[in-house]
Amino acid sequence: MKNKKIVLGFMSGTSCDGLTICAITAVPFRVIAFKNYPYDNALQQRLLQAVTFSVPELSALHFELGKLYAQKAKLFLKSFRINKADIAVAGMHGQTIYHGPQDSVPNTLQIAEPSFLADFLQVPVVSNFREKDMALGGQGAPLMPFFDEFLFGKKDPKILLNLGGISNISVVGKGVKTFGFDCGPANTLMDLACKKFLNIAFDKNGSLAARGRADTHLVKKLLTQKYFRQQPPKSLDKNHFGSAYLERYFASFSDKNITDLLATLNLFTAAAIAENIRRFVPARYQKEIIVSGGGAANKTLLKNIALQTALPVKTSAQTGLDPQAKEAAAFALMAWLALNKKTNHCPTATGAKNKSILGRITL
């Protein structure tokens, strides 16, 4: 164990667009390498639709995805010339299929069978991080505030914003009792619109949105919805802002005014983040926003966030951590801590009753 210094992290977010693998050292914390492996369109669509699958279909997908993780791990190690003998542990978040913290029986489901990865790597694999938090009365999300506190807890207060399918924030720093929550949509609605009307995966750099005119009246109306006023702790299922939401509230748009639709969705995403910050983050902690996740590459979105919040906005790359690597790196660190029986949990963000060690270990 002493000689095994490398930890792997695996993350597939709510956009279901690919698997990010990251290699770190835990002590001292450092990202060694990371790479994203895009899913083909057929797999992405199956993952997005999996909430409607039968039990046999979902079980098969669970195993298929676990095998794929192991296959991509093999490619990753080869690409970066990492020796399996140097790996101590791996952490995998799995693919969220459903997240229901407000259900009568609070529950969450992430798939991707970890046994295949454990067999290939011949090291323990830590997975299923969310369930223990929910057993302790928490929302099971967000989990990033623990990692954000690890990185920035001793520095000046700041807001860490992750833009995956859903947007979520952490508030950390000296004198701050770390907290965080899901804000609303991030890439989900914009990506759905791109696929529906343009047959492209996403609006690169937000360039199409930049050419359109946003419907500010609609955005203002949408911000009166219950979730944006709901007190934290709170978290979202990716389908909350999914196809049904797009069709219900943006039906007046078509392929003839797609740039206006993307401009409106972009502004709505930024305004929802700003509304949550305004309502739930004390003014003394509103110093700067550091952005990670795929949405960090959307220049129009970053501009809108800066305008809506009136705060300085920069990406985590400016702090030395690539925005695309962050979540996979976090689950790598959390796995290493779990294996060493150390807390990897921030209950003030999720509403859990006490700190714990999250994750299930597959040997």
TAZI-V48098 format. One record per pair of residues at least 24 apart in sequence whose C-alpha atoms are under 7 Angstrom apart, sorted by the first residue. I is the first residue (numbers start at 1). J is the second residue. If there is no record, write none. Layout:
i = <I/I>
j = <J/J>
//
This chain:
i = <1/3/4/4/4/5/5/5/6/6/6/7/7/7/7/7/7/8/8/8/8/9/9/9/9/9/9/9/10/10/10/10/11/11/11/11/11/12/12/13/13/13/14/14/14/14/14/15/15/15/16/16/16/17/20/21/22/22/22/24/26/34/50/51/51/62/62/62/63/63/65/66/66/66/66/66/67/69/70/70/70/84/88/89/89/89/89/89/90/90/90/90/90/91/91/91/91/91/91/92/92/92/93/93/93/93/98/99/99/100/101/114/115/118/118/123/124/124/124/125/125/125/126/126/126/126/126/127/127/127/128/128/129/129/129/132/133/136/136/137/137/137/138/138/138/139/139/139/139/140/141/141/142/142/142/142/142/142/145/145/145/145/145/145/146/146/146/147/148/149/157/157/158/158/158/158/158/159/159/159/160/160/160/161/161/161/161/162/162/162/163/163/163/163/163/163/164/164/164/165/166/178/178/179/179/180/181/181/181/181/181/182/182/182/183/183/183/184/184/185/185/186/186/187/188/188/189/189/189/189/190/190/190/192/197/204/205/205/205/205/206/206/206/206/208/208/209/209/209/209/209/210/210/211/212/212/212/213/213/214/214/214/214/215/219/223/228/228/233/233/233/266/267/270/270/270/270/271/274/274/274/287/288/288/289/289/290/290/290/291/291/292/292/292/292/293/293/294/296>
j = <88/86/86/87/88/86/87/88/86/87/88/87/88/89/90/332/336/89/90/91/332/90/91/92/328/329/331/332/91/92/93/328/92/93/94/327/328/94/95/95/164/165/96/164/165/166/238/164/165/188/44/47/48/44/328/328/325/328/329/329/333/325/97/97/98/111/112/113/112/113/112/112/113/114/116/117/116/117/116/117/120/121/123/123/124/125/335/336/124/125/126/332/335/125/126/127/331/332/335/126/127/331/127/128/129/331/237/236/237/237/139/362/362/362/363/363/361/362/363/361/362/363/335/359/360/361/362/359/360/361/359/360/358/359/360/358/352/352/353/351/352/353/350/351/352/234/235/350/351/350/235/350/180/181/182/235/349/350/170/178/179/180/346/349/344/345/346/330/172/178/285/287/285/286/287/288/289/288/289/290/289/290/291/289/290/291/292/291/292/293/187/292/293/294/295/296/293/294/295/238/238/348/349/348/349/349/232/233/234/235/349/234/235/236/272/273/276/272/273/241/269/269/295/295/241/242/241/242/246/265/262/265/266/243/255/298/297/298/299/300/298/299/300/301/259/262/259/260/262/263/266/263/300/259/259/260/263/260/263/260/263/264/267/264/268/272/272/276/349/350/351/301/304/301/304/305/308/308/305/308/309/311/312/313/313/314/314/315/316/315/316/316/323/324/326/323/324/324/323>
//
